Amino acid sequence: MFGPKSSLKKRKRHSNAAAKGHGKTTTKGASGPPEVDQRVLDILTGVEEEDQDQNLNSPVEEDTTSSSDEQDKSHDEQGGERIEDRAEGKAERNPEGPQTFHGWPNALPSEHAKKIKVTVLLENANLETVRQSGRAGGFVLLNSDDHRHLLRKTGRNANDARPDITHQCLLALLDSPLNKEGRLKVYVRTSKNVLIDVNSETRIPRTFTRFAGLMTELLEKLKVRGTSGSTPLLRVIRNPIVSHLPVGTRKVVCTYNTENVMDMREHSRRIADLVDAKDSNGLSGNDNKQRTIADDGEEVNILYVVGAMAHGKIEEDWADEYICISEYPLSAATVCSRITHAYECLFGIL
């Protein structure tokens, strides 16, 4: 058995022998293929004949590097010009803040966008309290997971106790950039005809257990205040909803049970066209071009009604329009997200 030291010595002997053999072939012209000996020698000794190749190729490399440097410089100059152009465009389109982001292709000017007020009503929300059994007593929010026995005993459908749908809708609406920009108003009307005013600064609890406790407190005390303020975040108000809307508000019901299928972005663009119609009312062509949008104080108010229930159909006598925003049935939270996203694109809100 040979150890590592003996194998290393054996390799050195072979390399020295090869080197001597190569020397003999060069001096005396021994027979044998010199190419094979040269390759073996290069492998064993590590001698590489690349200096001549590098010297021959060095001018070409200098030329290529110089040309590549010039190309990179030209690209950098062009890129700098493009960045400056984008910065100038952003400064022109966004003089006041992030609400007029230049990346949206069809974003309205800030003066124009401020005239559109968006309101969402969550209709038929399953928010109902029941007395808790046992010694603890008190009231809890009725839901299909914890009160199956009670629903079966009273002969009610489990789909009529889905407060989680309202929870998901409120999260989608109040967490949207449209609400954080102060462009959204939210109302909730329960299946028991209780109308709730939701403050835009309200932070809805993320877990359903805490949300159920918050709704139970609201339905008992009719008002919920924040920890650091006297302004109520949630409060019960009087019906009907129309009495809390500005005069001339357009009321749109979002439902799957209609043939009026329309993209939500197209519908928001039509609402924006109503502002143009009001601005150009009673003006000639030249006067309309010279008059700015800020000169007219009229606003366009739009109300979207979204059903916050598992199954059913919404029918309102005061509705102006029924639209379907998708070819497929969507959840209430998805409909709320599509509404907010359409107006975020229209207003240029990131």
N, C-alpha and C positions, 0 to 999 in steps of 0.2 A: 504494500500500500504506500502510496506517495502522498505526502502532505502538500500544503500550498506552497511551501518554500521550494520543494524539489520541482514542482511544476513550473514555478517562476524561473528557476535556473535553467530548466530545459528549454523554455521559450527564448531566453537570452542566448543560449547556445545556437539555436536554430537561426535566430536573427543575425548573429555574428557570422555564422557559416554562409548564410545567404549573401551577406554583405561582401565577404571575401570572394565568394563565387562570382559575384557581379563584377568585382574588381578584376578578376582574372579574365572574364569574358571581354571586358573593355580593353585590356592591355594586349592580350594574346589572341583575341578573336576566337574564343572557344565556340564550339558548336552548341546549338540550342536556341530556342526562340528568345531573342532579347526582350520582346514585348512582355512575355510572361514573367521573366526575371525582374523587369522594371516594375511591373505591377505588384509582385510579391514584395519587392524592396520598399515600395511606397507604403504598402500596408503595414509592414513590420516596423519600419523606421519612422514612418509618419512624415516623410519628406514629400512635399507637393510642389509640382511645377506649375504654379498659378501666377507667379510674379510677372512673367512675360505677358500672359493673357490680360492681367490687370493693367499693365502698362500700355498695352495696345488698345484696350477698351476705355482707358481713362478719359481721353478727349471726348469720346462719344457720350460718356456719362455726364461730363460737365455740360455739354450742350443740352442734353435732355433735362438736367436739373435746372439749368438756366431757363429753358423754355417752359418747364413746369412751374418755375417760380413766377415767370411772367403771366402764365395762365391763371395761377392762383391769385396773383395780384389783381388781374383784370376781373376775376370772379368776385374777389373781395370788394372791388370798387363797385361793380354792378350790384352786389348784395347790399352794400352800404346805401346805394341810391334807392334800392327797393325798400330797405328798412326806413329810410328818411321819408319816402313817399307814403308808406303805411302810417308812420307817425304823424305826418301832416294831415292825412285823411282822418286819422283818429281824433286829432285836435279839432278838426273842422266839424266832425259829426258828434263829438262827445265833449262839448265845452263845459258841461255842468257836472257830469258824474257818470257812473257806470250804467245808468238806466238807458243810455242811447249808445250801446255798443255798436261799433261800425261793422262787426262781422255779420250781423243779420242783414240779408239782402233787401228785405222789404220792411225794415223797421221805420216807424213813424218818427217825426221830429218830437222832441220833448214837449213843446208847446201843444202839439196836436194830441199826443198821447195822454196828457194830463186831463183832457176833457172827457175821457172815457172812464166810467166808474163800473166796476164789475162786482156783482153780488151773487152768491151761491146760497141756495136754500136746500137743506137736506130734509126731504119730505118723508113722512111715515117712519120716523126713526123709532126703533123698538127700545124705548127707555121707560121702564116701568118698575116700580118698587113693590116688594112683597114683604110681609112680616116673616122674620126668621123664626123657625121653630126651635124649641128648646128653652133652656133657662136664660140664655143670652138675650133673646128677644131682639128688638130693634128691627130695622128695615134693611134690605139688601136689594141689589139690582137683579131683576129677573133675567135669567139666561138659560139657554137650552142645555148647557152642560151640567149645571149644578141643581137644576130644578126639573128634571125629567119626570119624577114621580108626581110633582104638583101639576105639571102640564097634562099628564095622562089622567090624573084624577079629575081635573076640570074640563077635560075633553078639548083642549086647545092644541094647535099644531106647534111643533117644535120650531118651525120657521118663523113663528110670530114672536119669538124671544131671542133675537139676534142683535144684542147691543154691540157686538164686536164689529159689525158693519159700520156703525156710526163712528166707532173708535178709529177704524182704518181711514175713513173719509176725512175726519178731522185732522189726523196726522198728515195726510196728503195735502190738504188745503193750507193748514197753518205752517207747515214746514216748507212751503213752496217759496221761491224767490219773489213771486208776485205779491204774496202777503207780506214778506219781509220788507218789500219796497213800499208798502202802505197803499197798494192798489186793489185790495180785496176785502170784501165784507162777507161774513158768514152768519147765517141763521140756521136754526134747527127747529123743526116742528115734529113732535112725537106723534105716535099713533093715537094717543089720548088727547090730541089737540092742544098740547102745551108748547108754546112758542118760546124759544131760547135765543137770546142775543149773545153772540160770542165775540169777545174783544180780540182784535187782531194781535195783541201782545200776549195772549194766553199761550202757555206752553203745556200742551196736552201730555199727561203721563204716558210713558212708553209701555208700561205693562198694563194688561187688562184689569188686574186686580185693583191697582191704584185708580185706574179710570173709573171702575165701577163704584169705588168709594167716593170719588169726586162727584159723579152723577147722582148718587144717593143723597149726598149733602146738598146738592143744588135743588133737587126736587123736594127736599124737606124744608130748607131755609129760603128757597126761591132766589138766592143770591150767594155768590162765592167771591170773596175778595182775595187779593194777593197779600203776601206776607209783608211787603214793603210798600203799601200804597192804599189809598182809600177808594180808588176806582175799582168797581166790580169787574172781574174778568168774565164771569158768567152770570146772567140774570134772566129771570123769567119775565116776559113782557106780554102785553095784551095782544090778542088777535084782532083783526086779521093782519097778515103780512103786508098787504097792500098799503095799509095806513102808515107803515114805516118806510115806504119807498118814495123817492121823489116823483113829482108829477111827470108823466110822460115816459116812465120806465118801460122798456120793452121786456116782456116776460116770455121766456123760452123754456119749454119742457124737454128734457133729454130722455127719450124713451126708445126702446127697441120696437115697440108696437106702432110703427109708422113707416110709410113708404118714402118719406122725405129724408133720404140718406145724403149726408153732407159732411165734407171734411171740416173739422173744427177750425182749421186755419183759414179756410175760405169764409166760414161764417164770421170769424173775428174781423176779417178784412171787410166784409159787408157792413159790419157795425162801424168800422172806421169811415166808410163811405158816407154814413149818415151825418158825421160831423162836417164833411165837405158840403153836403146838401144844405145843412143849416147855415154854414158860413156863406154860401153863394145865394141864399134865398133873398130875392128882391134886389139883387145887384146886377149891374151890367157887366159885360165881359171885361172892359178895361178896369172898372172899379174893383172887380173881383181879383184881378191880378195884382193890383196895387195894395189891396187890403191884406193885412197879416191875420194869421189865425188867432193871435192873442187879443185882437181887437174885439172879438165876439165872445161874450161871457156864457153862452149856452153850452150845456153839457149833454152827453149821451149816456144814459144809465141803462144797464142791461142786467137782467136777473135770469140765472140759470137754475132750474129746478131739477134736482137729482134724487131719485128714489133710494133711500137708505134702508131697504128691506130686501129679503131674500127673493121673494116672488111677489108678483102683483103688477098692477098697471096704475099709472098716475093720470088722473083726469082733473084738470083745473078749469073752472068756468072763466077765470080771468086771464087765461093763457092766450098769448098772441100768436104763438108758433110752436109746433112740435117738430123736433128734429131727431134723427138717428145718426150718431157720429161714427158708426162702424157697421160693417156688414155682418159682424158676429156679436153675439151677446157678451157684454162686458160687465165686469164688477163695478160697483158704485165708486170704489176708490180709483179704479182706472179711468172712469169718466171724469172724475175730479182732476186727476193728473193731466188729462188731455186738455181740459178747459184752461187750467193754469198755464200749461206749456204753450198753448196757442197764443195767449195774450202776452206771455213773456217774449215770444218771437216778435209779436206785433209791436211791443213797446221797446224792444231791444234790451231786455233785462237778462243778464247772465245768471 
